[in-house]
């Protein structure tokens, strides 16, 4: 039974951390080969599960030091039908992977959660296609496509789901509608180009307002991920109502464009201290930000720097 599905603690205030760039960390720092950037394949082996647990604990230790809650994402960004087919996973195997990903997190929650620092289990849903290229589904197709993964999360201990690295509005609408169908709280996270717009040319304002209009405001909040703060900071006018719907930031470490990142053979980890200062500026301007994490190129060093910049430090025993 899900612990927080009926009452998400992050909706009651406080700051919640999340992890960094899972796939870039596993590939560039830990030396794992992740076909098609799919971390869920690690769930199929004892060594892979051990590495995922080790990955998560770096961030959970940081959250414990700062006595803050945590949004614990499943390693399932690629665990949908099209990517699964490329990786040799049929529908049953994908369902098993999604369930196993949640189960892995329950072990961590049992170990790390404290009454004043809740840990929310979040089913991570990636785009059907490439996160850097616009998809072509309409909203009904997107709802049907993502429903299988969301239904699996709904039958697990997952507290919520999030559509992550979305670059078109229809996919955001579809995921939100499928989440509503299965009674799952949800967040929608868009990625933007260096001009602060989706790859389709649509503004963040239009994207968020359209998803809200087409779903009766079902998403609990929106996020921006897989873009550097310098790419979207100027688009966030805190005086506008749509900006107040943005509840989380999971930025890239690098200032490079998506096209440049795609062509790069090395990891650009950016400057953790500079990234942390940009987060401090954002949290100062946007007090509704509740979820602070990272995306491509970020690791536990970036999240630690963000915490030092944005959160008080508390000395806690292990």
C-alpha positions in Angstrom: 0.0 0.0 0.0 1.3 3.5 -0.9 2.3 5.5 2.1 1.7 9.1 0.9 -0.5 8.8 -2.2 -3.5 10.4 -0.5 -1.5 13.1 1.3 1.8 14.1 -0.4 3.9 15.7 2.3 5.6 18.1 -0.1 2.3 19.8 -0.6 2.3 20.8 3.0 5.5 22.9 2.8 9.2 22.4 3.3 12.0 21.6 0.9 12.5 18.2 -0.6 15.7 17.1 -2.4 16.0 14.8 -5.3 18.9 13.1 -7.0 21.1 14.3 -9.8 21.8 13.0 -13.3 21.4 9.2 -12.8 22.3 8.1 -16.2 25.3 10.4 -16.7 26.6 9.5 -13.3 26.3 5.8 -13.9 27.9 6.0 -17.4 30.7 8.6 -17.0 31.6 8.2 -13.3 30.8 4.6 -12.6 31.7 3.1 -16.0 28.4 1.3 -16.7 27.2 0.7 -20.2 23.6 1.7 -20.3 22.1 0.8 -23.7 19.8 3.6 -25.0 20.5 5.5 -21.7 18.3 3.1 -19.9 19.2 2.7 -16.2 16.3 0.2 -15.5 18.3 -2.6 -17.1 20.5 -2.6 -13.9 17.5 -4.0 -12.0 18.0 -7.4 -13.7 21.2 -8.2 -11.8 22.4 -8.2 -8.2 25.4 -6.1 -9.1 23.2 -3.6 -10.9 20.8 -3.3 -8.0 23.7 -2.9 -5.6 25.1 0.0 -7.8 21.7 1.7 -7.9 21.4 1.5 -4.1 24.8 3.0 -3.8 23.9 5.7 -6.2 20.8 6.7 -4.2 22.5 6.6 -0.8 24.9 9.4 -1.7 21.9 11.8 -2.0 20.0 10.4 0.9 23.0 11.0 3.1 23.0 14.6 2.0 19.3 14.9 2.8 19.9 13.4 6.2 22.6 15.9 7.0 20.2 18.7 6.2 17.2 17.1 7.8 15.1 17.5 4.7 12.6 15.3 2.8 13.4 13.5 -0.4 11.7 12.7 -3.7 13.1 9.3 -4.5 12.7 8.6 -8.3 12.6 5.1 -9.8 15.2 4.2 -12.4 12.5 3.9 -15.0 12.9 7.0 -17.3 13.3 4.6 -20.3 11.0 1.8 -19.1 8.2 2.3 -21.6 7.1 0.3 -24.6 9.2 1.8 -27.5 12.4 1.8 -25.6 11.7 -1.5 -24.0 11.3 -3.1 -27.4 14.7 -1.8 -28.4 16.1 -3.4 -25.3 14.4 -6.7 -25.7 11.7 -6.2 -23.0 8.1 -7.1 -23.7 5.1 -5.8 -21.8 5.4 -8.3 -18.9 9.2 -7.7 -18.6 8.6 -4.0 -18.5 5.9 -4.3 -15.8 8.3 -6.4 -13.7 11.1 -3.8 -14.1 8.8 -1.0 -13.1 7.6 -2.9 -10.0 11.1 -3.9 -9.1 12.2 -0.3 -9.3 9.6 0.8 -6.8 10.4 -2.2 -4.5 14.1 -1.2 -4.5 13.1 2.2 -3.2 11.0 0.8 -0.4 14.1 -0.7 1.1 15.8 2.7 1.1 12.9 4.4 2.6 12.8 1.9 5.5 16.4 2.7 6.2 16.5 6.5 5.8 13.1 8.0 6.5 12.6 10.0 9.6 9.3 11.5 10.9 10.4 15.0 10.2 12.0 14.1 6.8 9.6 12.0 4.7 10.7 10.2 1.6 8.2 10.1 -1.3 8.5 7.3 -3.8 8.1 8.7 -7.3 7.5 6.7 -10.5 9.7 8.3 -13.1 8.1 8.4 -16.6 10.3 9.5 -19.6 9.2 10.6 -23.0 8.2 8.1 -25.7 11.0 9.3 -27.9 14.2 11.3 -27.6 14.0 13.9 -24.8 15.7 16.4 -27.0 13.4 16.1 -30.0 9.7 16.9 -30.3 7.3 14.0 -30.3 4.4 13.6 -32.6 1.6 12.0 -30.5 -1.6 13.8 -29.8 -2.9 13.9 -26.2 -5.1 10.8 -26.5 -2.3 8.7 -28.0 0.0 9.9 -25.2 -2.5 9.0 -22.5 -3.0 5.5 -24.0 0.8 5.0 -24.5 1.8 5.9 -20.9 -1.1 4.3 -19.2 0.6 0.9 -18.9 3.5 2.2 -17.0 1.3 4.4 -14.8 -1.0 1.5 -14.1 2.0 -0.6 -12.9 3.0 2.2 -10.5 -0.6 2.5 -9.3 -0.5 -1.1 -8.3 2.8 -0.7 -6.4 3.8 1.4 -3.3 4.7 4.4 -5.5 3.2 7.6 -4.0 3.2 9.6 -7.2 4.4 9.7 -10.8 6.3 12.4 -12.7 6.6 12.9 -16.5 10.2 14.0 -16.8 12.1 15.7 -19.6 9.0 16.3 -21.7 9.4 18.6 -24.7 5.9 18.8 -26.0 2.5 19.7 -24.5 0.5 16.7 -25.7 2.7 14.3 -23.9 2.3 16.3 -20.7 -1.5 16.3 -21.1 -1.6 12.6 -21.8 0.5 11.6 -18.8 -1.5 13.8 -16.5 -4.8 12.3 -17.8 -3.5 8.7 -17.4 -2.3 9.6 -13.9 -5.8 10.9 -13.1 -7.3 7.7 -14.6 -5.4 5.6 -12.1 -5.6 7.9 -9.1 -2.0 8.8 -9.1 -0.8 12.2 -8.0 1.5 13.6 -10.7 4.0 16.3 -11.6 4.9 17.3 -15.1 8.5 18.4 -15.9 9.4 20.2 -19.1 12.8 20.7 -20.7 13.6 23.8 -22.7 16.2 24.9 -25.1 18.8 27.8 -24.6 16.1 30.3 -25.4 13.8 29.1 -22.5 11.3 27.6 -24.9 10.3 24.0 -25.6 11.9 22.5 -28.7 8.6 23.1 -30.5 9.0 26.8 -30.0 6.2 26.9 -27.4 6.8 29.0 -24.3 6.9 27.5 -20.8 3.9 29.7 -19.9 1.9 28.4 -22.8 2.9 24.8 -22.1 1.9 24.9 -18.4 -1.3 26.8 -19.0 -2.3 24.5 -21.8 -1.8 21.3 -19.7 -3.7 22.9 -16.8 -6.6 23.9 -19.2 -6.8 20.4 -20.8 -6.6 18.5 -17.5 -8.5 20.8 -15.1 -5.3 21.6 -13.4 -4.6 17.9 -12.4 -0.8 18.1 -12.0 0.1 18.9 -8.4 3.0 21.0 -9.7 5.3 21.5 -12.6 9.1 21.3 -12.9 11.9 22.3 -15.2 14.6 19.8 -15.9 17.5 19.0 -18.2 18.3 22.6 -18.9 20.8 25.0 -17.3 19.3 27.8 -15.2 20.8 30.3 -17.6 18.5 28.9 -20.3 15.2 29.5 -18.4 15.9 32.0 -15.6 14.8 35.0 -17.8 11.5 33.4 -18.7 10.3 33.2 -15.0 8.5 36.3 -14.0 7.5 35.6 -10.5 4.5 38.0 -10.7 2.6 35.7 -13.1 0.2 33.0 -11.9 1.7 30.3 -14.2 5.1 30.6 -12.6 3.6 29.9 -9.2 2.8 26.4 -10.6 6.5 25.6 -10.9 7.3 23.6 -7.8 10.7 22.1 -8.6 14.0 22.6 -10.5 16.3 19.8 -11.7 18.8 21.6 -13.8 21.7 20.4 -16.0 25.3 21.1 -14.8 26.3 22.3 -18.3 25.5 25.5 -20.1 25.7 23.7 -23.4 22.7 23.3 -25.7 21.0 20.0 -26.1 22.6 19.6 -29.6 26.0 20.3 -28.1 25.5 17.8 -25.3 24.3 15.1 -27.8 27.6 15.5 -29.7 29.9 15.6 -26.7 31.9 12.5 -25.9 32.9 13.8 -22.5 30.8 14.9 -19.5 30.6 18.6 -18.8 30.1 18.7 -15.0 29.9 22.5 -15.0 30.7 24.5 -11.8 28.8 23.1 -8.8 29.3 26.4 -6.8 28.0 28.5 -9.7 25.0 26.2 -10.1 24.3 26.4 -6.4 24.3 30.2 -6.5 21.8 30.1 -9.4 19.6 27.8 -7.3 19.8 30.2 -4.4 18.7 33.1 -6.6 15.8 31.0 -7.9 14.6 29.9 -4.5 14.8 33.5 -3.3 12.6 34.8 -6.1 10.3 31.8 -6.3 9.4 30.7 -2.7 7.0 28.0 -3.9 9.9 25.9 -5.2 9.8 22.7 -3.1 11.9 20.2 -5.0 15.6 20.8 -5.7 17.6 18.3 -7.6 19.8 17.9 -10.7 19.8 16.4 -14.2 22.5 15.7 -16.8 26.0 16.1 -15.6 25.1 16.7 -11.9 26.0 14.3 -9.1 26.1 14.3 -5.3 28.6 17.2 -5.3 26.2 19.5 -7.1 23.3 18.6 -4.8 25.6 19.1 -1.7 26.5 22.5 -3.0 22.9 23.4 -3.7 22.0 22.4 -0.1 24.8 24.5 1.3 23.6 27.5 -0.6 19.8 27.0 -0.1 19.3 25.1 3.1 20.5 25.3 6.7 22.9 22.6 7.8 21.9 20.5 10.8 24.3 18.2 12.7 22.5 14.8 12.9 23.6 11.5 14.1 23.7 8.6 11.6 
